[in-house]
Amino acid sequence: MRTTLEAVLELGANHPPPTQAFHDAPLHSNALSPLLTSFRTDLTLFQKFITIGKSISEISLQFANKANTESYVLNIQVHDNYLGPVNALIHRLMGYEASLTDVISATQSPLGRTSLRDQTSTFWIRGNLFITLRHNPPSPSSTSLSSFLSELHSLATAVDTYLQAGSVQPPLHLQPDTQLAAPAPKTVKVNELFTLRLAEAAMERNYEQMVGWSSDESVIASEGVAETGSGVFNFMALKEGKAVLEIRVAQRETLFPRHAVIGIQVVA
């Protein structure tokens, strides 16, 4: 017998499903903003956030009308595989307190491979992307819910059409490189400041953001975000032990993520 989650996932599955592909469309705000502001000329982009994790990067754009009574939030997760967006969708669905069948519906027309909506958001999977478009309507409002949902779907369709046009088959997609200029040290000493530097060949790629990460900040502390264009990641050994370091980067145009994992021992 199917679970409620399985039933909702089937509800959102679009048939026939589009061919699986990685996206290669630019995801910077100059490319994405007009998809909303050309439809709603009273909207203005007022905030942008970009984060990089392990195997994932994410961009969030927040728009508001001139009166600041209404807003839209466009969030796009870029994964380095096809399973990540599926897990992101499941994670979102598991966050609802009400019964999924009471609050989740299929979209008015297909978006990507799987698309669903609630009363304020449309969210869908296209290739290695998980996209969410949320509408925060004015309150109170004389506009009907159906009108808001229709506009939300029109904007989501514009975003999905743009993303679909930039789909390519791997490995043709733009992607960053994490090759180091020199092998990482296997051991460092307590109180030693050390760096990991990307190779010149890797730096020929364009990066949106570069982040150093440590599994144990009490053993090896990371400076965090590297200076744009430097390719240099700074770390500080604090006490004896072992930590796993990661270099996380995202391609400037597409935000496609990549990471390298390095284990380092700290000795006295």
C-alpha positions, 0 to 999 in steps of 0.5 A, spaced: 500 500 500 502 506 498 504 511 503 501 518 503 508 521 501 509 516 495 502 518 493 504 525 493 510 524 489 506 520 484 501 526 483 507 531 481 510 526 476 510 529 469 508 524 464 512 523 459 518 525 463 523 530 460 530 527 458 534 527 464 540 533 463 544 538 467 542 545 467 547 550 464 543 556 464 546 562 467 544 563 474 546 570 476 541 575 478 542 579 472 539 573 468 534 571 473 531 577 475 528 579 468 524 573 468 520 576 474 520 583 473 518 583 466 512 580 468 511 584 474 514 591 473 512 593 480 517 588 483 524 589 484 530 585 487 532 587 494 536 581 496 541 576 494 544 570 497 549 565 495 551 559 499 555 553 497 555 546 501 558 539 499 555 537 492 550 543 492 550 550 491 544 555 492 541 562 490 536 565 493 533 572 490 528 576 494 523 581 490 518 586 493 513 591 490 514 598 490 509 599 496 513 593 500 506 589 501 508 583 497 514 579 495 516 573 491 522 569 493 526 564 488 530 559 490 534 554 486 538 549 489 544 546 484 546 539 485 552 535 482 547 529 481 540 527 480 538 524 486 540 531 490 533 534 488 529 528 489 531 528 496 530 536 497 523 535 495 522 529 500 525 533 505 520 539 503 514 535 503 516 531 510 516 538 513 508 539 512 505 538 519 498 537 515 496 531 511 500 532 505 493 530 501 490 536 504 495 542 502 499 539 496 496 539 489 499 538 482 501 544 478 496 547 473 501 544 467 508 540 468 514 544 470 520 539 469 520 532 472 516 533 478 512 539 480 507 540 486 504 546 489 501 549 496 497 555 497 503 560 496 509 556 493 510 552 487 516 547 487 519 542 482 525 538 479 528 539 473 535 535 472 540 537 477 536 543 480 530 543 485 527 550 484 522 553 489 518 560 488 514 562 494 509 568 494 508 572 500 501 576 498 499 582 501 494 582 507 488 583 507 487 583 499 481 583 495 485 579 489 482 572 489 487 566 491 486 563 484 488 569 481 495 569 486 496 562 484 495 563 476 500 568 477 505 564 481 504 559 476 506 563 470 512 566 473 514 559 475 513 557 468 517 563 465 523 560 470 522 553 468 522 555 460 529 559 461 532 553 465 530 548 460 533 552 454 539 551 458 539 544 459 545 539 456 548 532 457 554 531 462 559 532 461 558 538 457 556 542 462 560 548 465 563 546 472 569 548 476 575 545 478 578 543 485 585 541 482 591 544 487 597 547 485 601 542 490 599 536 494 596 538 501 600 536 507 599 530 510 601 533 517 601 540 520 604 542 527 600 545 532 599 553 531 601 552 524 598 557 519 597 553 512 594 554 506 591 550 500 591 553 493 588 552 487 592 550 481 593 555 475 589 551 470 583 550 475 583 558 476 582 559 469 575 557 470 570 562 473 568 561 480 562 565 484 564 563 491 570 558 494 569 556 501 574 552 506 571 547 511 573 543 516 570 537 520 573 539 526 574 547 527 577 545 534 583 541 531 583 545 524 580 552 523 578 554 516 578 562 514 571 560 511 570 564 504 576 565 500 578 571 497 574 572 490 579 570 485 585 568 489 584 560 489 587 561 496 584 557 502 587 559 509 587 554 515 590 554 522 592 548 526 589 549 533 591 542 537 593 535 536 588 531 532 585 529 525 580 533 521 577 532 514 578 539 510 574 540 504 574 545 498 568 547 496 567 551 489 561 553 485 562 555 477 560 563 476 555 562 471 551 556 473 553 555 480 555 548 479 558 545 485 564 541 486 568 539 492 575 536 494 576 532 501 583 532 504 584 529 511 590 532 515 593 530 522 595 535 527 601 533 531 605 537 536 
